[in-house]
Amino acid sequence: MNAVKQDRFEDFWGNVQDEIHSHPVIVDNPYCKWFKQGDATQGQLIDLFEQFAVFSKWFLLAQLMRVLNASDLESETHARYILANELGVRLNSEGSTENQPFKTQWAHINWLRETARPLNLDPEKLGSWDSASSSTRAFIKGLEETYGNKDGEVGRGASYAIETWAAWGIGNGEVVESNNFWKELITGIEMYNKKNNLNGASAIPLKFFLFHFNSEKGHGDNVLDELKESFSKPEFDGKKFIDAGVKALNSIYTFWSGLDQTRKEMKIETVPS
């Protein structure tokens, strides 16, 4: 990248940091900040699993749309790897599904159903559209409109924002990592398990959440490399990229805001009159 393009990228990068990296769903998600304190009741944890299962299952449609609408062959290939992994194909150490085994039980929605087994939830209902709250439905539709957009450049901006959100803080030390949303969920479930194991309840397995936490760093690095490469192309539209990223993050924030509102209502319901 020559000096002029480097200067232009630095200006653009400042806008990315201001509008995407500083988005509240990344830096200050009220639900996840509350959840990691370990105060969730069983009902609140069930609500999280029910809505997260809808996300896990219906993300497949957005991911397929991302494959179909990818702006170049490299993006299409990477999107296909993610889709295959979501469907149950194992990832290798390079983040690829090439020549890897498949098992139905490895499909992420089935893995999540197994994870939720100690909560005695109906596996057939977990992930169903009927079980989705209005905020979860708005979130899924928002992903389809951005991440799965027919304009591959819109999808690229949404992909960057989503992967940045998911990988935020990973690899930057325990303090910073503690504010990654996957880590916040892991911490909250660990504390829930400790409290409830005293009463002989079965623990919620953590492997589903740990897998995502441990794999997100690579995804975040990939979209950053993709951004740098895309920026050098004459057709790159920085405003479109950032606008799509912000819209995608707004949709994610809607999902967590819905969970936050429901958990507060549940808390009120449990307070004696």
C-alpha positions in Angstrom: 0.0 0.0 0.0 1.6 3.3 -1.1 1.8 6.4 1.1 -1.3 8.0 -0.3 -3.4 4.9 0.1 -1.9 4.4 3.6 -3.0 7.9 4.6 -6.5 7.2 3.2 -6.7 3.9 5.0 -5.7 5.5 8.3 -8.5 8.1 7.9 -11.0 5.3 7.0 -9.7 3.1 9.9 -10.4 6.0 12.3 -14.1 6.0 11.1 -14.2 2.2 11.5 -13.0 2.5 15.1 -15.5 5.3 15.9 -18.6 3.8 14.3 -18.0 0.0 14.5 -15.5 -0.7 17.2 -17.2 1.7 19.6 -20.7 0.2 19.1 -22.4 -0.5 22.4 -23.1 -4.2 21.5 -19.3 -4.6 21.4 -18.1 -2.4 24.3 -21.1 -2.2 26.6 -23.7 -4.9 26.2 -25.9 -4.5 29.4 -27.3 -8.1 29.2 -23.9 -9.8 29.0 -22.4 -7.4 31.7 -25.3 -8.6 34.0 -25.1 -12.2 33.0 -21.4 -12.6 33.8 -22.2 -11.7 37.4 -23.7 -15.2 37.8 -27.1 -14.0 39.0 -29.2 -15.7 36.3 -32.1 -17.8 37.6 -33.1 -21.0 35.8 -35.9 -19.2 34.0 -33.6 -16.5 32.8 -31.0 -19.1 31.6 -33.8 -21.0 29.8 -34.8 -17.8 28.0 -31.2 -17.3 26.9 -30.9 -20.8 25.5 -34.3 -20.6 23.8 -33.5 -17.4 22.0 -29.9 -18.4 21.3 -31.1 -21.6 19.7 -33.2 -19.6 17.2 -30.1 -17.6 16.4 -28.1 -20.7 15.9 -30.6 -22.4 13.7 -31.7 -19.5 11.5 -28.2 -18.1 11.1 -27.9 -21.0 8.6 -30.1 -19.0 6.2 -28.1 -15.8 6.5 -24.9 -17.8 6.1 -26.2 -19.5 2.9 -27.2 -16.1 1.6 -23.6 -14.9 2.3 -22.2 -17.8 0.2 -24.6 -17.0 -2.7 -23.9 -13.2 -2.6 -20.2 -13.2 -1.8 -18.3 -10.4 -3.6 -15.4 -12.7 -4.7 -14.4 -16.3 -4.7 -12.2 -16.1 -1.6 -15.2 -14.6 0.4 -17.4 -17.3 -1.0 -15.0 -20.1 0.0 -14.6 -18.7 3.6 -18.4 -18.4 3.9 -18.9 -22.0 2.7 -16.5 -23.2 5.4 -18.5 -21.5 8.1 -21.8 -22.9 6.7 -20.4 -26.4 6.5 -19.1 -26.2 10.1 -22.5 -24.9 11.3 -24.1 -28.0 9.6 -21.7 -30.5 11.3 -18.5 -30.6 9.4 -15.4 -30.4 11.6 -12.9 -27.5 11.1 -9.2 -28.3 10.7 -6.5 -26.2 12.3 -6.5 -23.8 9.4 -10.2 -23.0 9.7 -11.1 -25.1 6.6 -13.7 -27.9 6.3 -11.7 -29.6 3.4 -11.6 -33.4 3.7 -13.1 -33.2 7.3 -15.6 -35.6 8.8 -19.3 -34.9 9.2 -21.6 -35.9 12.0 -25.2 -34.7 12.5 -24.6 -34.4 16.3 -21.9 -31.8 15.4 -24.4 -29.5 13.8 -24.3 -26.4 16.0 -28.0 -26.4 16.7 -27.8 -30.1 17.8 -24.8 -29.3 19.9 -26.7 -26.5 21.6 -29.7 -28.8 22.2 -27.4 -31.3 23.9 -25.8 -28.4 25.9 -29.3 -27.4 27.1 -30.3 -30.9 28.2 -29.8 -30.2 31.9 -32.6 -27.6 31.6 -35.1 -30.2 30.4 -36.0 -28.2 27.3 -37.9 -29.8 24.4 -35.2 -30.3 21.7 -37.8 -30.2 18.9 -38.9 -26.7 19.9 -35.4 -25.4 20.5 -34.6 -23.2 17.5 -38.1 -23.1 16.1 -39.4 -19.8 14.7 -42.4 -20.0 16.9 -40.2 -19.9 20.0 -38.5 -16.7 18.8 -39.3 -13.4 20.5 -40.1 -10.3 18.4 -36.6 -8.9 19.1 -34.9 -12.2 18.0 -37.0 -12.3 14.8 -35.9 -8.7 14.1 -32.3 -9.7 14.7 -32.4 -12.6 12.3 -34.1 -10.5 9.6 -31.5 -7.8 10.2 -28.7 -10.3 9.5 -30.4 -11.5 6.3 -30.6 -7.8 5.1 -27.0 -7.1 5.9 -24.8 -10.1 6.2 -26.8 -12.0 3.5 -27.3 -8.9 1.3 -27.3 -9.4 -2.5 -24.8 -6.6 -2.6 -21.6 -8.4 -1.7 -20.0 -5.2 -0.4 -22.8 -4.7 2.1 -22.2 -8.3 3.2 -18.5 -7.6 3.5 -19.2 -4.7 5.9 -21.6 -6.7 7.9 -19.3 -9.7 8.1 -16.4 -7.5 9.3 -18.6 -6.0 12.0 -20.1 -9.4 13.2 -16.7 -11.1 13.3 -15.1 -8.1 15.1 -17.9 -8.3 17.7 -17.5 -12.0 18.2 -13.7 -11.8 18.5 -13.5 -8.6 20.5 -10.7 -8.7 23.0 -9.6 -12.3 22.4 -5.8 -12.6 22.6 -5.3 -9.3 24.4 -5.0 -10.6 28.0 -7.5 -11.8 30.6 -8.9 -8.4 31.6 -9.7 -7.4 28.0 -10.9 -10.9 27.1 -13.3 -10.8 30.1 -15.4 -8.3 28.1 -15.8 -10.6 25.1 -19.4 -11.7 24.9 -18.6 -15.4 24.6 -16.4 -15.1 27.7 -19.1 -13.3 29.5 -21.6 -16.1 28.8 -19.0 -18.7 29.8 -18.3 -16.9 33.1 -22.0 -16.6 33.9 -22.7 -20.2 33.2 -19.7 -21.3 35.3 -21.1 -19.4 38.2 -24.6 -20.7 37.6 -23.2 -24.3 37.7 -21.4 -23.7 40.9 -24.5 -22.4 42.6 -26.8 -25.1 41.4 -24.3 -28.0 41.8 -24.6 -27.4 45.5 -28.2 -28.6 45.1 -27.3 -31.6 43.1 -28.3 -30.2 39.7 -26.6 -31.3 36.5 -24.0 -28.8 35.2 -24.5 -27.0 31.9 -21.7 -28.2 29.6 -19.4 -25.4 28.4 -17.8 -26.9 25.3 -20.2 -25.2 22.8 -19.3 -21.8 24.2 -15.6 -22.6 24.6 -15.4 -23.8 21.0 -16.7 -20.5 19.7 -14.5 -18.4 22.0 -11.4 -20.3 21.0 -12.2 -20.1 17.2 -13.3 -16.5 16.9 -9.8 -14.9 17.0 -9.0 -16.5 13.6 -12.2 -15.2 12.1 -11.5 -11.7 13.4 -8.0 -11.8 11.8 -9.4 -13.0 8.5 -12.0 -10.2 8.1 -9.3 -7.6 9.0 -7.0 -8.9 6.3 -10.0 -9.0 3.9 -10.8 -5.3 4.7 -7.2 -4.2 4.0 -7.2 -6.0 0.7 -10.7 -4.7 -0.3 -9.7 -1.1 0.5 -7.1 -1.2 -2.2 -9.7 -1.9 -4.9 -11.0 1.1 -6.8 -14.7 0.0 -6.4 -14.4 -0.2 -2.6 -17.1 2.0 -0.9 -16.1 2.9 2.6 -19.4 4.5 3.5 -21.4 1.5 2.4 -19.0 -0.8 4.3 -19.4 1.1 7.6 -23.2 1.7 7.2 -23.7 -2.1 6.7 -21.5 -2.9 9.7 -23.4 -0.5 12.0 -26.8 -1.8 10.8 -25.7 -5.4 11.4 -24.5 -4.5 15.0 -27.8 -2.7 15.6 -29.6 -5.9 14.8 -27.4 -7.8 17.2 -28.0 -5.2 19.9 -31.7 -5.7 19.3 -31.3 -9.4 20.2 -29.5 -8.7 23.4 -31.8 -5.9 24.4 -34.8 -8.2 24.1 -33.1 -10.7 26.4 -32.3 -7.9 28.8 -35.9 -6.7 28.9 -37.2 -10.2 29.4 -34.7 -11.0 32.3 -35.8 -7.8 34.0 -39.4 -8.8 33.7 -38.7 -12.2 35.1 -36.8 -10.7 38.0 -39.8 -8.5 38.8 -42.1 -11.5 38.7 -40.1 -13.3 41.3 -40.2 -10.5 43.8 -42.7 -11.1 46.6 -45.6 -8.6 46.8 
